[in-house]
Amino acid sequence: MRVLGVRGGSGWLARRPGFTLVELLVVLVILGLLAAVAAPQAMRYLGGAKHDAAKLQLQGLMTAIDLYRLDVGRYPSREEGLGALMQAPSGAPRWNGPYVRKADQLLDPWSRPYRYRAPGEHGPYDLFTLGSDDRAGGSGEDSDVTSW
């Protein structure tokens, strides 16, 4: 590598290869613009991923509830709730669980317990989450995920 020099008042001054301050600022501005465009897209993608995860988790819980019914002969009562999938409730001698391995499987992707009603308004039981806003209805990430 050859070092270029400039003739100065006191002799040759060595110039080192590198970027100028203006070049660095241009690169930082470009990176900032890319981050400003990409961040909202990434947040929308993550929000959709949580909603899709809730659908899959709900299907798994529905399977566990159905297995509970096959063993015990009934669905968990409203009072027993989804906790009956982890610990045998009193009055369930044929309980053959646990039907879910971890307590966090009973939480939705927003770390709230799934809601369970038995008997349900839409079937023998209703299992649902109200989405990211924890309110009925909504769209996108705020929309409800239900078993019916």
VMD Tcl script that builds the backbone (N, CA, C; Angstrom):
set m [mol new atoms 444]
animate dup $m
set s [atomselect $m all]
$s set {name element resname resid chain x y z} {
  {N N MET 1 A 0.841 -1.165 0.000}
  {CA C MET 1 A 0.000 0.000 0.000}
  {C C MET 1 A 0.889 1.232 0.000}
  {N N ARG 2 A 0.523 2.170 -0.825}
  {CA C ARG 2 A 1.306 3.379 -0.960}
  {C C ARG 2 A 0.631 4.509 -0.218}
  {N N VAL 3 A 1.360 5.228 0.543}
  {CA C VAL 3 A 0.820 6.362 1.287}
  {C C VAL 3 A 1.055 7.610 0.460}
  {N N LEU 4 A -0.035 8.328 0.254}
  {CA C LEU 4 A 0.064 9.566 -0.505}
  {C C LEU 4 A 0.472 10.697 0.428}
  {N N GLY 5 A 1.177 11.626 -0.085}
  {CA C GLY 5 A 1.608 12.736 0.745}
  {C C GLY 5 A 1.264 14.072 0.118}
  {N N VAL 6 A 1.250 15.077 0.918}
  {CA C VAL 6 A 0.987 16.439 0.462}
  {C C VAL 6 A 2.141 17.292 0.973}
  {N N ARG 7 A 2.615 18.126 0.125}
  {CA C ARG 7 A 3.739 18.985 0.504}
  {C C ARG 7 A 3.203 20.120 1.342}
  {N N GLY 8 A 3.595 20.157 2.594}
  {CA C GLY 8 A 3.144 21.202 3.493}
  {C C GLY 8 A 4.264 22.174 3.779}
  {N N GLY 9 A 3.977 23.075 4.670}
  {CA C GLY 9 A 4.952 24.092 5.026}
  {C C GLY 9 A 6.194 23.504 5.672}
  {N N SER 10 A 6.034 22.410 6.408}
  {CA C SER 10 A 7.187 21.847 7.103}
  {C C SER 10 A 7.632 20.528 6.490}
  {N N GLY 11 A 7.154 20.213 5.293}
  {CA C GLY 11 A 7.576 18.982 4.651}
  {C C GLY 11 A 6.374 18.181 4.185}
  {N N TRP 12 A 6.592 16.893 4.021}
  {CA C TRP 12 A 5.521 16.013 3.546}
  {C C TRP 12 A 4.640 15.577 4.718}
  {N N LEU 13 A 3.327 15.760 4.574}
  {CA C LEU 13 A 2.370 15.277 5.572}
  {C C LEU 13 A 1.718 14.016 5.014}
  {N N ALA 14 A 1.698 12.955 5.779}
  {CA C ALA 14 A 1.092 11.702 5.322}
  {C C ALA 14 A -0.430 11.792 5.429}
  {N N ARG 15 A -1.137 11.374 4.373}
  {CA C ARG 15 A -2.612 11.303 4.395}
  {C C ARG 15 A -2.970 9.841 4.506}
  {N N ARG 16 A -3.856 9.555 5.425}
  {CA C ARG 16 A -4.300 8.182 5.605}
  {C C ARG 16 A -5.589 7.970 4.832}
  {N N PRO 17 A -5.732 6.776 4.242}
  {CA C PRO 17 A -6.974 6.501 3.537}
  {C C PRO 17 A -8.113 6.354 4.553}
  {N N GLY 18 A -9.331 6.758 4.188}
  {CA C GLY 18 A -10.483 6.667 5.089}
  {C C GLY 18 A -11.652 7.436 4.528}
  {N N PHE 19 A -12.697 7.566 5.355}
  {CA C PHE 19 A -13.908 8.269 4.944}
  {C C PHE 19 A -13.900 9.670 5.510}
  {N N THR 20 A -14.482 10.569 4.772}
  {CA C THR 20 A -14.608 11.940 5.265}
  {C C THR 20 A -15.850 12.028 6.146}
  {N N LEU 21 A -15.961 13.078 6.897}
  {CA C LEU 21 A -17.109 13.288 7.778}
  {C C LEU 21 A -18.400 13.363 6.974}
  {N N VAL 22 A -18.367 13.986 5.827}
  {CA C VAL 22 A -19.553 14.108 4.976}
  {C C VAL 22 A -20.008 12.728 4.502}
  {N N GLU 23 A -19.074 11.895 4.101}
  {CA C GLU 23 A -19.435 10.538 3.661}
  {C C GLU 23 A -20.073 9.747 4.801}
  {N N LEU 24 A -19.538 9.850 5.999}
  {CA C LEU 24 A -20.109 9.158 7.153}
  {C C LEU 24 A -21.515 9.662 7.465}
  {N N LEU 25 A -21.724 10.964 7.380}
  {CA C LEU 25 A -23.056 11.525 7.636}
  {C C LEU 25 A -24.072 11.053 6.598}
  {N N VAL 26 A -23.665 10.963 5.348}
  {CA C VAL 26 A -24.566 10.481 4.298}
  {C C VAL 26 A -24.983 9.036 4.584}
  {N N VAL 27 A -24.037 8.215 4.968}
  {CA C VAL 27 A -24.345 6.820 5.289}
  {C C VAL 27 A -25.300 6.748 6.482}
  {N N LEU 28 A -25.080 7.556 7.509}
  {CA C LEU 28 A -25.963 7.547 8.675}
  {C C LEU 28 A -27.372 8.004 8.309}
  {N N VAL 29 A -27.498 8.990 7.453}
  {CA C VAL 29 A -28.823 9.446 7.016}
  {C C VAL 29 A -29.529 8.330 6.242}
  {N N ILE 30 A -28.836 7.652 5.378}
  {CA C ILE 30 A -29.432 6.547 4.610}
  {C C ILE 30 A -29.883 5.434 5.555}
  {N N LEU 31 A -29.069 5.072 6.530}
  {CA C LEU 31 A -29.452 4.046 7.499}
  {C C LEU 31 A -30.676 4.475 8.309}
  {N N GLY 32 A -30.736 5.731 8.687}
  {CA C GLY 32 A -31.892 6.242 9.416}
  {C C GLY 32 A -33.169 6.156 8.599}
  {N N LEU 33 A -33.087 6.496 7.318}
  {CA C LEU 33 A -34.255 6.403 6.437}
  {C C LEU 33 A -34.707 4.960 6.274}
  {N N LEU 34 A -33.767 4.048 6.117}
  {CA C LEU 34 A -34.125 2.624 6.005}
  {C C LEU 34 A -34.804 2.126 7.277}
  {N N ALA 35 A -34.299 2.517 8.440}
  {CA C ALA 35 A -34.901 2.101 9.705}
  {C C ALA 35 A -36.303 2.678 9.849}
  {N N ALA 36 A -36.504 3.913 9.416}
  {CA C ALA 36 A -37.825 4.536 9.529}
  {C C ALA 36 A -38.849 3.838 8.639}
  {N N VAL 37 A -38.419 3.304 7.510}
  {CA C VAL 37 A -39.330 2.597 6.612}
  {C C VAL 37 A -39.538 1.157 7.077}
  {N N ALA 38 A -38.495 0.503 7.544}
  {CA C ALA 38 A -38.573 -0.914 7.891}
  {C C ALA 38 A -39.229 -1.162 9.248}
  {N N ALA 39 A -39.089 -0.282 10.215}
  {CA C ALA 39 A -39.612 -0.513 11.565}
  {C C ALA 39 A -41.130 -0.707 11.579}
  {N N PRO 40 A -41.923 0.139 10.932}
  {CA C PRO 40 A -43.380 -0.099 10.950}
  {C C PRO 40 A -43.767 -1.414 10.288}
  {N N GLN 41 A -43.091 -1.787 9.221}
  {CA C GLN 41 A -43.371 -3.063 8.567}
  {C C GLN 41 A -43.069 -4.225 9.509}
  {N N ALA 42 A -41.954 -4.153 10.214}
  {CA C ALA 42 A -41.585 -5.209 11.150}
  {C C ALA 42 A -42.601 -5.298 12.282}
  {N N MET 43 A -43.092 -4.175 12.779}
  {CA C MET 43 A -44.084 -4.181 13.853}
  {C C MET 43 A -45.395 -4.794 13.376}
  {N N ARG 44 A -45.813 -4.491 12.153}
  {CA C ARG 44 A -47.030 -5.101 11.606}
  {C C ARG 44 A -46.856 -6.608 11.469}
  {N N TYR 45 A -45.687 -7.018 11.038}
  {CA C TYR 45 A -45.413 -8.446 10.890}
  {C C TYR 45 A -45.455 -9.141 12.241}
  {N N LEU 46 A -44.836 -8.550 13.266}
  {CA C LEU 46 A -44.833 -9.153 14.595}
  {C C LEU 46 A -46.234 -9.210 15.174}
  {N N GLY 47 A -47.034 -8.169 14.948}
  {CA C GLY 47 A -48.411 -8.174 15.425}
  {C C GLY 47 A -49.209 -9.290 14.786}
  {N N GLY 48 A -49.049 -9.486 13.506}
  {CA C GLY 48 A -49.733 -10.570 12.815}
  {C C GLY 48 A -49.254 -11.920 13.287}
  {N N ALA 49 A -47.988 -12.020 13.635}
  {CA C ALA 49 A -47.434 -13.281 14.119}
  {C C ALA 49 A -48.055 -13.664 15.455}
  {N N LYS 50 A -48.297 -12.696 16.333}
  {CA C LYS 50 A -48.924 -12.998 17.620}
  {C C LYS 50 A -50.355 -13.481 17.413}
  {N N HIS 51 A -51.064 -12.860 16.499}
  {CA C HIS 51 A -52.438 -13.271 16.217}
  {C C HIS 51 A -52.455 -14.696 15.664}
  {N N ASP 52 A -51.541 -15.004 14.759}
  {CA C ASP 52 A -51.450 -16.363 14.208}
  {C C ASP 52 A -51.051 -17.367 15.287}
  {N N ALA 53 A -50.156 -16.962 16.191}
  {CA C ALA 53 A -49.761 -17.846 17.288}
  {C C ALA 53 A -50.951 -18.131 18.195}
  {N N ALA 54 A -51.794 -17.130 18.427}
  {CA C ALA 54 A -52.985 -17.335 19.263}
  {C C ALA 54 A -53.913 -18.365 18.627}
  {N N LYS 55 A -54.065 -18.319 17.312}
  {CA C LYS 55 A -54.914 -19.306 16.627}
  {C C LYS 55 A -54.377 -20.720 16.842}
  {N N LEU 56 A -53.064 -20.880 16.688}
  {CA C LEU 56 A -52.458 -22.197 16.867}
  {C C LEU 56 A -52.557 -22.670 18.315}
  {N N GLN 57 A -52.306 -21.780 19.256}
  {CA C GLN 57 A -52.402 -22.146 20.666}
  {C C GLN 57 A -53.833 -22.536 21.021}
  {N N LEU 58 A -54.798 -21.812 20.476}
  {CA C LEU 58 A -56.204 -22.109 20.740}
  {C C LEU 58 A -56.548 -23.510 20.239}
  {N N GLN 59 A -56.051 -23.868 19.075}
  {CA C GLN 59 A -56.301 -25.217 18.545}
  {C C GLN 59 A -55.709 -26.286 19.476}
  {N N GLY 60 A -54.506 -26.042 19.982}
  {CA C GLY 60 A -53.886 -26.982 20.905}
  {C C GLY 60 A -54.684 -27.124 22.198}
  {N N LEU 61 A -55.178 -26.006 22.727}
  {CA C LEU 61 A -55.986 -26.058 23.940}
  {C C LEU 61 A -57.310 -26.778 23.694}
  {N N MET 62 A -57.888 -26.572 22.532}
  {CA C MET 62 A -59.139 -27.266 22.211}
  {C C MET 62 A -58.909 -28.780 22.172}
  {N N THR 63 A -57.793 -29.207 21.644}
  {CA C THR 63 A -57.458 -30.631 21.633}
  {C C THR 63 A -57.303 -31.150 23.055}
  {N N ALA 64 A -56.627 -30.375 23.914}
  {CA C ALA 64 A -56.446 -30.789 25.309}
  {C C ALA 64 A -57.792 -30.883 26.023}
  {N N ILE 65 A -58.688 -29.938 25.758}
  {CA C ILE 65 A -60.014 -29.964 26.382}
  {C C ILE 65 A -60.794 -31.189 25.915}
  {N N ASP 66 A -60.681 -31.513 24.639}
  {CA C ASP 66 A -61.370 -32.701 24.122}
  {C C ASP 66 A -60.806 -33.986 24.729}
  {N N LEU 67 A -59.489 -34.059 24.933}
  {CA C LEU 67 A -58.890 -35.223 25.595}
  {C C LEU 67 A -59.380 -35.333 27.041}
  {N N TYR 68 A -59.475 -34.203 27.707}
  {CA C TYR 68 A -60.007 -34.176 29.071}
  {C C TYR 68 A -61.420 -34.766 29.075}
  {N N ARG 69 A -62.249 -34.352 28.139}
  {CA C ARG 69 A -63.628 -34.844 28.056}
  {C C ARG 69 A -63.663 -36.355 27.813}
  {N N LEU 70 A -62.779 -36.856 26.954}
  {CA C LEU 70 A -62.736 -38.294 26.701}
  {C C LEU 70 A -62.399 -39.072 27.967}
  {N N ASP 71 A -61.483 -38.556 28.768}
  {CA C ASP 71 A -61.077 -39.250 29.991}
  {C C ASP 71 A -62.101 -39.095 31.118}
  {N N VAL 72 A -62.543 -37.878 31.354}
  {CA C VAL 72 A -63.377 -37.581 32.516}
  {C C VAL 72 A -64.864 -37.778 32.214}
  {N N GLY 73 A -65.252 -37.633 30.955}
  {CA C GLY 73 A -66.651 -37.797 30.587}
  {C C GLY 73 A -67.415 -36.498 30.509}
  {N N ARG 74 A -66.746 -35.381 30.733}
  {CA C ARG 74 A -67.370 -34.054 30.657}
  {C C ARG 74 A -66.275 -33.022 30.414}
  {N N TYR 75 A -66.700 -31.838 29.992}
  {CA C TYR 75 A -65.748 -30.733 29.851}
  {C C TYR 75 A -65.482 -30.129 31.227}
  {N N PRO 76 A -64.343 -29.457 31.396}
  {CA C PRO 76 A -64.116 -28.771 32.673}
  {C C PRO 76 A -65.239 -27.759 32.924}
  {N N SER 77 A -65.671 -27.649 34.169}
  {CA C SER 77 A -66.713 -26.686 34.500}
  {C C SER 77 A -66.143 -25.273 34.459}
  {N N ARG 78 A -67.025 -24.307 34.500}
  {CA C ARG 78 A -66.585 -22.910 34.513}
  {C C ARG 78 A -65.731 -22.643 35.751}
  {N N GLU 79 A -66.118 -23.233 36.883}
  {CA C GLU 79 A -65.376 -23.024 38.131}
  {C C GLU 79 A -63.988 -23.661 38.055}
  {N N GLU 80 A -63.891 -24.839 37.462}
  {CA C GLU 80 A -62.591 -25.508 37.336}
  {C C GLU 80 A -61.702 -24.770 36.343}
  {N N GLY 81 A -62.306 -24.294 35.288}
  {CA C GLY 81 A -61.574 -23.551 34.278}
  {C C GLY 81 A -60.497 -24.377 33.601}
  {N N LEU 82 A -59.590 -23.686 32.955}
  {CA C LEU 82 A -58.516 -24.362 32.233}
  {C C LEU 82 A -57.468 -24.959 33.172}
  {N N GLY 83 A -57.511 -24.581 34.445}
  {CA C GLY 83 A -56.601 -25.171 35.425}
  {C C GLY 83 A -56.805 -26.672 35.559}
  {N N ALA 84 A -58.012 -27.152 35.202}
  {CA C ALA 84 A -58.298 -28.588 35.258}
  {C C ALA 84 A -57.461 -29.365 34.251}
  {N N LEU 85 A -56.876 -28.687 33.289}
  {CA C LEU 85 A -56.014 -29.358 32.321}
  {C C LEU 85 A -54.627 -29.644 32.903}
  {N N MET 86 A -54.289 -28.948 34.004}
  {CA C MET 86 A -52.967 -29.118 34.623}
  {C C MET 86 A -53.027 -29.932 35.906}
  {N N GLN 87 A -54.085 -29.744 36.697}
  {CA C GLN 87 A -54.220 -30.454 37.962}
  {C C GLN 87 A -55.597 -31.095 38.036}
  {N N ALA 88 A -55.642 -32.284 38.573}
  {CA C ALA 88 A -56.906 -33.017 38.661}
  {C C ALA 88 A -57.865 -32.295 39.607}
  {N N PRO 89 A -59.037 -31.940 39.111}
  {CA C PRO 89 A -60.030 -31.343 40.000}
  {C C PRO 89 A -60.693 -32.432 40.856}
  {N N SER 90 A -61.258 -32.034 41.970}
  {CA C SER 90 A -61.979 -33.019 42.783}
  {C C SER 90 A -63.207 -33.458 41.996}
  {N N GLY 91 A -63.572 -34.701 42.127}
  {CA C GLY 91 A -64.729 -35.216 41.394}
  {C C GLY 91 A -64.403 -35.627 39.974}
  {N N ALA 92 A -63.128 -35.846 39.657}
  {CA C ALA 92 A -62.728 -36.322 38.324}
  {C C ALA 92 A -61.795 -37.515 38.494}
  {N N PRO 93 A -62.335 -38.688 38.921}
  {CA C PRO 93 A -61.475 -39.831 39.231}
  {C C PRO 93 A -60.746 -40.412 38.019}
  {N N ARG 94 A -61.282 -40.223 36.818}
  {CA C ARG 94 A -60.615 -40.787 35.632}
  {C C ARG 94 A -59.693 -39.784 34.940}
  {N N TRP 95 A -59.380 -38.696 35.630}
  {CA C TRP 95 A -58.462 -37.680 35.078}
  {C C TRP 95 A -57.135 -38.351 34.778}
  {N N ASN 96 A -56.617 -38.151 33.579}
  {CA C ASN 96 A -55.388 -38.816 33.149}
  {C C ASN 96 A -54.381 -37.803 32.613}
  {N N GLY 97 A -54.319 -36.646 33.263}
  {CA C GLY 97 A -53.492 -35.548 32.766}
  {C C GLY 97 A -52.109 -35.552 33.376}
  {N N PRO 98 A -51.392 -34.504 33.271}
  {CA C PRO 98 A -51.831 -33.209 32.755}
  {C C PRO 98 A -51.980 -33.202 31.235}
  {N N TYR 99 A -52.930 -32.418 30.790}
  {CA C TYR 99 A -53.239 -32.326 29.365}
  {C C TYR 99 A -52.453 -31.208 28.690}
  {N N VAL 100 A -51.908 -30.300 29.473}
  {CA C VAL 100 A -50.938 -29.306 28.990}
  {C C VAL 100 A -49.734 -29.395 29.915}
  {N N ARG 101 A -48.556 -29.177 29.371}
  {CA C ARG 101 A -47.326 -29.389 30.135}
  {C C ARG 101 A -46.941 -28.213 31.014}
  {N N LYS 102 A -47.182 -27.000 30.536}
  {CA C LYS 102 A -46.727 -25.807 31.259}
  {C C LYS 102 A -47.882 -24.838 31.451}
  {N N ALA 103 A -47.840 -24.119 32.557}
  {CA C ALA 103 A -48.893 -23.141 32.851}
  {C C ALA 103 A -48.933 -22.026 31.819}
  {N N ASP 104 A -47.781 -21.702 31.220}
  {CA C ASP 104 A -47.790 -20.607 30.234}
  {C C ASP 104 A -48.508 -20.997 28.942}
  {N N GLN 105 A -48.846 -22.282 28.769}
  {CA C GLN 105 A -49.642 -22.683 27.617}
  {C C GLN 105 A -51.093 -22.224 27.771}
  {N N LEU 106 A -51.461 -21.824 28.975}
  {CA C LEU 106 A -52.813 -21.326 29.231}
  {C C LEU 106 A -52.890 -19.814 29.067}
  {N N LEU 107 A -51.771 -19.199 28.650}
  {CA C LEU 107 A -51.720 -17.754 28.420}
  {C C LEU 107 A -51.674 -17.462 26.931}
  {N N ASP 108 A -52.341 -16.397 26.527}
  {CA C ASP 108 A -52.298 -15.996 25.119}
  {C C ASP 108 A -50.968 -15.307 24.817}
  {N N PRO 109 A -50.687 -14.986 23.561}
  {CA C PRO 109 A -49.398 -14.348 23.222}
  {C C PRO 109 A -49.187 -12.982 23.870}
  {N N TRP 110 A -50.250 -12.382 24.439}
  {CA C TRP 110 A -50.146 -11.099 25.121}
  {C C TRP 110 A -50.055 -11.302 26.630}
  {N N SER 111 A -49.751 -12.546 27.052}
  {CA C SER 111 A -49.528 -12.923 28.456}
  {C C SER 111 A -50.766 -12.770 29.334}
  {N N ARG 112 A -51.941 -12.954 28.755}
  {CA C ARG 112 A -53.190 -12.954 29.516}
  {C C ARG 112 A -53.805 -14.350 29.435}
  {N N PRO 113 A -54.500 -14.786 30.479}
  {CA C PRO 113 A -55.121 -16.117 30.424}
  {C C PRO 113 A -56.179 -16.192 29.321}
  {N N TYR 114 A -56.226 -17.336 28.641}
  {CA C TYR 114 A -57.307 -17.557 27.693}
  {C C TYR 114 A -58.614 -17.591 28.467}
  {N N ARG 115 A -59.664 -17.110 27.860}
  {CA C ARG 115 A -60.977 -17.088 28.511}
  {C C ARG 115 A -61.726 -18.369 28.157}
  {N N TYR 116 A -62.385 -18.916 29.165}
  {CA C TYR 116 A -63.068 -20.197 29.018}
  {C C TYR 116 A -64.439 -20.094 29.664}
  {N N ARG 117 A -65.479 -20.516 28.923}
  {CA C ARG 117 A -66.843 -20.569 29.448}
  {C C ARG 117 A -67.419 -21.945 29.159}
  {N N ALA 118 A -67.989 -22.559 30.197}
  {CA C ALA 118 A -68.668 -23.832 30.007}
  {C C ALA 118 A -69.900 -23.843 30.912}
  {N N PRO 119 A -71.058 -24.039 30.399}
  {CA C PRO 119 A -71.351 -24.216 28.976}
  {C C PRO 119 A -71.146 -22.906 28.217}
  {N N GLY 120 A -70.841 -23.048 26.952}
  {CA C GLY 120 A -70.565 -21.875 26.143}
  {C C GLY 120 A -71.809 -21.314 25.473}
  {N N GLU 121 A -71.690 -20.130 24.951}
  {CA C GLU 121 A -72.776 -19.504 24.189}
  {C C GLU 121 A -72.803 -20.007 22.751}
  {N N HIS 122 A -71.664 -20.572 22.288}
  {CA C HIS 122 A -71.544 -21.002 20.897}
  {C C HIS 122 A -71.336 -22.506 20.748}
  {N N GLY 123 A -71.325 -23.223 21.842}
  {CA C GLY 123 A -71.103 -24.671 21.817}
  {C C GLY 123 A -70.996 -25.177 23.240}
  {N N PRO 124 A -70.500 -26.401 23.409}
  {CA C PRO 124 A -70.369 -26.943 24.764}
  {C C PRO 124 A -69.440 -26.094 25.644}
  {N N TYR 125 A -68.476 -25.442 25.012}
  {CA C TYR 125 A -67.602 -24.500 25.723}
  {C C TYR 125 A -67.158 -23.437 24.736}
  {N N ASP 126 A -66.796 -22.286 25.262}
  {CA C ASP 126 A -66.220 -21.200 24.468}
  {C C ASP 126 A -64.809 -20.953 24.986}
  {N N LEU 127 A -63.876 -20.898 24.078}
  {CA C LEU 127 A -62.486 -20.621 24.405}
  {C C LEU 127 A -62.049 -19.481 23.506}
  {N N PHE 128 A -61.488 -18.420 24.100}
  {CA C PHE 128 A -61.162 -17.256 23.264}
  {C C PHE 128 A -60.185 -16.324 23.955}
  {N N THR 129 A -59.628 -15.426 23.159}
  {CA C THR 129 A -58.836 -14.305 23.642}
  {C C THR 129 A -59.317 -13.075 22.885}
  {N N LEU 130 A -59.193 -11.921 23.508}
  {CA C LEU 130 A -59.711 -10.681 22.919}
  {C C LEU 130 A -58.656 -9.898 22.148}
  {N N GLY 131 A -57.548 -10.492 21.841}
  {CA C GLY 131 A -56.522 -9.822 21.035}
  {C C GLY 131 A -55.668 -8.883 21.862}
  {N N SER 132 A -54.870 -8.088 21.195}
  {CA C SER 132 A -53.885 -7.246 21.881}
  {C C SER 132 A -54.516 -6.151 22.724}
  {N N ASP 133 A -55.710 -5.667 22.326}
  {CA C ASP 133 A -56.331 -4.571 23.073}
  {C C ASP 133 A -57.177 -5.054 24.247}
  {N N ASP 134 A -57.392 -6.366 24.375}
  {CA C ASP 134 A -58.176 -6.976 25.452}
  {C C ASP 134 A -59.603 -6.423 25.501}
  {N N ARG 135 A -60.153 -6.096 24.318}
  {CA C ARG 135 A -61.541 -5.643 24.203}
  {C C ARG 135 A -62.205 -6.418 23.080}
  {N N ALA 136 A -63.487 -6.664 23.235}
  {CA C ALA 136 A -64.229 -7.415 22.222}
  {C C ALA 136 A -64.206 -6.686 20.886}
  {N N GLY 137 A -64.140 -7.452 19.808}
  {CA C GLY 137 A -64.117 -6.881 18.466}
  {C C GLY 137 A -62.720 -6.456 18.074}
  {N N GLY 138 A -62.659 -5.516 17.171}
  {CA C GLY 138 A -61.372 -5.005 16.716}
  {C C GLY 138 A -60.970 -5.629 15.399}
  {N N SER 139 A -59.875 -5.155 14.871}
  {CA C SER 139 A -59.363 -5.672 13.615}
  {C C SER 139 A -57.853 -5.823 13.729}
  {N N GLY 140 A -57.300 -6.625 12.836}
  {CA C GLY 140 A -55.858 -6.864 12.855}
  {C C GLY 140 A -55.428 -7.539 14.134}
  {N N GLU 141 A -54.404 -7.012 14.759}
  {CA C GLU 141 A -53.875 -7.572 15.989}
  {C C GLU 141 A -54.876 -7.447 17.148}
  {N N ASP 142 A -55.785 -6.501 17.060}
  {CA C ASP 142 A -56.790 -6.301 18.113}
  {C C ASP 142 A -57.977 -7.242 17.989}
  {N N SER 143 A -58.074 -7.990 16.896}
  {CA C SER 143 A -59.252 -8.837 16.683}
  {C C SER 143 A -59.242 -10.041 17.607}
  {N N ASP 144 A -60.438 -10.524 17.914}
  {CA C ASP 144 A -60.613 -11.675 18.796}
  {C C ASP 144 A -60.213 -12.959 18.083}
  {N N VAL 145 A -59.733 -13.927 18.852}
  {CA C VAL 145 A -59.450 -15.265 18.340}
  {C C VAL 145 A -60.347 -16.198 19.151}
  {N N THR 146 A -61.218 -16.939 18.463}
  {CA C THR 146 A -62.242 -17.718 19.156}
  {C C THR 146 A -62.243 -19.181 18.708}
  {N N SER 147 A -62.900 -20.014 19.520}
  {CA C SER 147 A -63.024 -21.438 19.194}
  {C C SER 147 A -64.244 -21.729 18.344}
  {N N TRP 148 A -65.077 -20.756 18.089}
  {CA C TRP 148 A -66.287 -21.013 17.305}
  {C C TRP 148 A -66.225 -20.428 15.925}
}
mol reanalyze $m
mol bondsrecalc $m
mol representation Tube
mol addrep $m
